[in-house]
Amino acid sequence: MRYINLRFTDFLTYLASRRYNNVICQAYVGLLCEAIRLHAAHSEIPVSVPVIYRAFSNHTSSERRWEPVITAVYLDMLKQPMVYHSSPDVSEWIEAKNAIFNNLDQVLQLVHFINAV
């Protein structure tokens, strides 16, 4: 039997070049969802919210060839609970469509700017 010594990044590059983007996307989303599930279940495996968010890919620092995969990952993740909400009463993962993002700082800056004019 012949063994091939490949690094994981080389393997991902090979899959991307062969148009296996869907497989990569499903695997990546599966890993992220499993990490979120482990965190929500308070499992013995220490998975923290910052670690999970660091696992999300950054569009601005990724290579152009990965853009279709990253876009597909985010489209799939938007259907999953991916926003962490923590309050004194409850901590939970919610879907992005149910989240309200705080933009008050920007609004206050705009109000101060308008009042200055």
N, C-alpha and C positions, 0 to 999 in steps of 0.2 A: 504494500500500500504506500502511496506517495503522499507526503504531507507538504502543504504549502505554508510558508511562514508569512502571514500578512498581519499588518497592524489593523486595528479596528477602523481607523480613519481611511486606510486604503480600501478596506472592504466596503465602507459606506460610499466612497468615491466610485468604486466599481459598480455598486448597485445603482447609484444615481446616473452613471453613464449608460447603463443598460435599461434605463427607464423603469426602474423599480421604485419610483418615487412613492407610489401608493403603499407599498410594503413598508418603506421607511416611515412614512407618515403614520400608519396604523401602529407600528411598534413604538414610536415616540409618544404618541397620544396615549397608548396603553401604559407606558411607563409613568407618564405624568399623572394619569388618572389613578394608578395604583399607589403612587406616593401620596396623593391627596386622600385616598381612601384610608391608607395606613395612618396618616396624621389625624383624620377625623375619628378614627376608631381608637385613638390613643394607644396604639400598639406598643409593644416592647422595643420595636425598632425606632431609634431616635431620628425622626424626620421632622425638621422644623420648617416653618413657613418661608423664611429667607432662603433656605436651601432649595425648596421647591420652586420659588420664583426665579432663582438663579439658573435653574434648569431650563426655563423658557428661553427660546432663542431670541437674539436681538437682531432685528432687521438691519440696523445701521452698521453693525460690525461683521456681518456674514458675507461670504463670497456670493457673487451673483448667481452662480450655478445652483445654489441652495434656495433661491427665492421661491420657486414653485413648491418645494417641499415645506418651507417655513409657512408660506401662505396657507397651504392645505392643513398644516398642523393647527394654526390659529383658527381656521374656519371650523375644524372639528372640535377644538377646545372650547369655542364659544358656545357649543351645545352642552357643555359639561359644567358642573360647579367648579369654577376656577378662581373666584374672587373670595379672599378670606375676610370675614367680618368678625371683629372681636369687640365685645362690649362687656360691661360688668355682669350682665345677666346671662349672655350666651356667646359662644364662639362657634362659628360655622362657616362652611364653604357654600357659596351661593353662585348661581349662574349670573353672568355679566348682565343679562337683560333685566335682572331683578335688583341690580346694584345701583345706588345713587352715589355718584362721585362728587366730592366736595370741590366746588369751584369758587367758594366765597372769597378767597384771597384775590383772585383775578377780578371778581366783581367789585370788591372794595377798592382795588387799585384803579379800576375804571371810574368809579364814583368820585374818588379823590381827583382824578385827572379832569373829569367833567366839571367839578366844583372849582378847580383851579382856573379853568378857562372861563 
